[in-house]
Amino acid sequence: MTIVAFMAMSCTIAAQDYKHLYQEQKELNKVTLKARMAKAGKDAIKEAKKYEKQGWKPMPGKLPLSQQFDKAFNRQVELSEDGMLKYIYGVGMSTAASTAAAQMAASTAARENIASAMGVSLTTLIDDRKQQQQLSAIEASTLDEIAQKGKQIFTQDLGKTETVVEAYRVLDNNNFEVMIGISYSTHEAAKQMGEIVKKSFVEKGLQSASVDINDKLGLK
């Protein structure tokens, strides 16, 4: 057997082994995910009962709290094939004289929570790339500026979200307290961060750096 043939066969075996290991990991992730979701379901029932005792009810026409919480808890543990969380979850609460006003403010607060989480994620990415010395001084400085404005920028440009929890209760003073829980795809969040980063670099006249900055950060 020639060296070339041996190397080709070795590569084939390595590829097969990798494929087998990858498939095993996927199956393990599925089992782990089922266990995590089963626990999330049990926790959701307990949490729903606790909130119901405190006077919370589903908004008119919405699912019972136990079902809403079950979906919310699942959103917080569901993983993608690469083992990363599939969703960012944010909760907002607000009190007002009407449910409509409280609902609007709570929804805004929930979106801001998601935007804040995105800002933290970007800061973490920046710190990691700095430690690995993958960023130039101007790149790091520009990214730091974006991260500092993260909540404001990301809230404005937040894409399609899913409202998972919509609940309210009437307080002793007859005001309404509303709780809104929303989820946002981490894939869409990464895409949004990538677009904002590239746009910010171009606006600063850093066109050349904008070409590969998202690759450096792992944002697609």
C-alpha positions in Angstrom: 0.0 0.0 0.0 1.4 3.4 -1.0 1.8 6.2 1.6 -0.7 8.3 -0.3 -3.3 5.4 -0.2 -2.6 4.8 3.5 -3.1 8.5 4.3 -6.3 8.6 2.3 -7.6 5.6 4.1 -6.5 7.1 7.5 -8.4 10.3 6.6 -11.5 8.3 5.7 -11.4 6.4 9.0 -10.8 9.7 10.9 -13.8 11.3 9.1 -15.9 8.3 9.9 -14.8 8.3 13.6 -15.6 12.1 13.8 -19.0 11.6 12.2 -19.7 8.8 14.7 -18.6 10.9 17.6 -20.6 13.8 16.4 -23.7 11.7 16.0 -23.2 10.3 19.5 -22.9 13.8 20.9 -26.1 14.8 19.1 -27.9 11.8 20.7 -26.5 12.7 24.1 -27.6 16.2 23.7 -31.1 15.0 22.9 -31.2 12.8 26.0 -29.9 15.7 28.1 -32.4 18.1 26.5 -35.3 15.8 27.3 -34.2 15.6 30.9 -33.7 19.4 31.1 -37.2 20.0 29.6 -38.8 17.4 31.8 -37.4 19.2 34.9 -38.4 22.6 33.3 -42.0 21.3 33.0 -42.1 20.3 36.7 -40.6 23.6 37.7 -43.1 25.4 35.5 -46.1 23.8 37.3 -44.7 24.7 40.7 -44.0 28.3 39.6 -47.5 28.6 38.1 -49.2 27.5 41.3 -47.0 30.0 43.3 -48.0 32.9 41.0 -51.7 31.9 41.0 -51.7 32.1 44.8 -50.3 35.6 44.5 -53.3 36.5 42.3 -51.8 36.2 38.9 -54.0 35.3 35.9 -53.4 34.8 32.2 -54.3 37.7 30.0 -57.8 37.2 28.5 -57.7 34.7 25.7 -54.3 33.4 26.6 -53.2 29.9 27.8 -53.3 28.9 31.5 -50.2 30.0 33.4 -49.0 26.5 33.8 -48.8 26.1 30.0 -47.3 29.6 29.5 -44.6 28.9 32.1 -43.9 25.5 30.7 -43.1 27.1 27.3 -41.1 29.9 29.0 -39.0 27.4 31.0 -38.4 25.3 27.9 -37.3 28.3 26.0 -34.6 28.9 28.6 -33.1 25.4 28.4 -33.5 24.4 24.7 -30.2 23.8 22.9 -29.2 24.0 19.3 -27.2 21.1 17.7 -23.9 22.8 18.6 -25.0 22.8 22.3 -25.7 26.5 22.6 -28.9 28.0 23.9 -31.4 28.6 21.1 -33.2 31.5 22.7 -32.6 34.6 24.8 -35.4 35.0 27.3 -36.5 38.3 28.9 -39.1 39.3 31.4 -40.7 42.7 32.0 -43.1 43.8 34.7 -45.0 47.0 35.1 -47.9 48.6 37.0 -50.4 51.1 35.7 -54.1 52.1 35.9 -55.0 50.0 32.9 -53.8 46.6 31.6 -53.0 48.2 28.2 -50.6 50.7 29.6 -49.0 48.2 32.0 -48.7 45.6 29.1 -46.9 48.1 26.8 -44.4 49.1 29.5 -43.8 45.5 30.5 -43.2 44.5 26.9 -40.7 47.3 26.5 -38.9 46.2 29.7 -38.8 42.6 28.5 -37.2 43.7 25.2 -34.7 45.9 27.0 -33.7 42.8 29.1 -33.0 40.9 25.9 -31.0 43.8 24.5 -29.0 44.0 27.8 -28.2 40.2 27.5 -27.0 40.8 23.9 -24.8 43.6 25.2 -23.3 41.3 27.8 -22.7 38.6 25.1 -20.9 41.1 22.9 -18.8 42.3 25.8 -17.9 38.7 26.6 -16.9 38.1 23.0 -14.8 41.2 22.9 -13.0 40.3 26.1 -12.3 36.8 24.8 -10.8 38.1 21.5 -8.7 40.7 23.4 -7.2 37.9 25.5 -6.4 36.0 22.4 -4.9 39.2 20.8 -7.2 38.8 17.8 -8.2 42.5 17.7 -6.3 45.6 16.8 -6.4 48.6 19.1 -8.9 50.5 16.9 -11.1 47.4 16.5 -11.2 46.8 20.3 -11.9 50.5 20.9 -14.8 50.6 18.4 -16.3 47.4 19.7 -16.1 48.7 23.3 -18.1 51.8 22.2 -20.8 49.6 20.6 -21.0 47.4 23.7 -21.5 50.4 25.9 -24.4 51.5 23.8 -25.6 47.9 23.4 -28.9 48.1 25.2 -30.0 51.3 23.3 -28.8 50.0 19.9 -30.1 46.5 20.2 -33.5 47.5 21.6 -34.1 49.8 18.6 -33.1 47.1 16.1 -34.5 44.1 17.8 -36.0 41.7 15.3 -39.1 39.4 15.6 -39.7 38.2 19.1 -42.2 35.7 20.5 -44.4 36.6 23.4 -44.4 33.5 25.7 -45.9 34.8 28.9 -48.8 37.3 29.3 -50.2 37.5 32.8 -51.7 40.1 35.1 -53.1 40.7 38.6 -55.2 43.4 40.2 -53.5 45.1 43.2 -55.1 46.3 46.4 -55.2 49.9 45.0 -57.0 48.6 41.9 -54.0 49.2 39.6 -52.9 46.4 37.2 -49.6 44.7 37.3 -48.6 43.0 34.1 -45.9 40.4 33.4 -44.6 39.8 29.9 -42.0 37.2 28.9 -40.6 37.1 25.4 -38.0 34.9 23.7 -35.6 35.9 20.9 -33.7 33.5 18.7 -29.9 33.5 19.5 -29.2 33.0 15.8 -31.2 36.2 15.0 -29.5 38.0 17.9 -26.0 37.1 16.5 -27.1 38.2 13.0 -28.3 41.5 14.4 -25.1 42.1 16.4 -23.1 41.3 13.3 -25.0 43.8 11.2 -24.7 46.5 13.8 -21.0 45.9 14.3 -20.3 46.1 10.6 -22.4 49.2 10.2 -20.7 50.9 13.1 -17.2 50.2 11.6 -18.2 51.6 8.2 -19.7 54.7 9.8 -16.3 55.3 11.5 -14.5 54.9 8.2 -13.1 51.5 9.0 -14.3 49.8 5.9 -11.3 47.5 5.6 -11.7 46.3 9.2 -15.4 45.8 8.7 -14.8 43.1 6.2 -13.6 40.4 8.6 -14.6 41.8 12.0 -17.6 39.5 12.3 -15.5 36.5 11.5 -13.1 37.4 14.3 -16.1 37.6 16.7 -17.8 34.5 15.4 -20.9 36.5 14.3 -22.5 35.2 11.1 
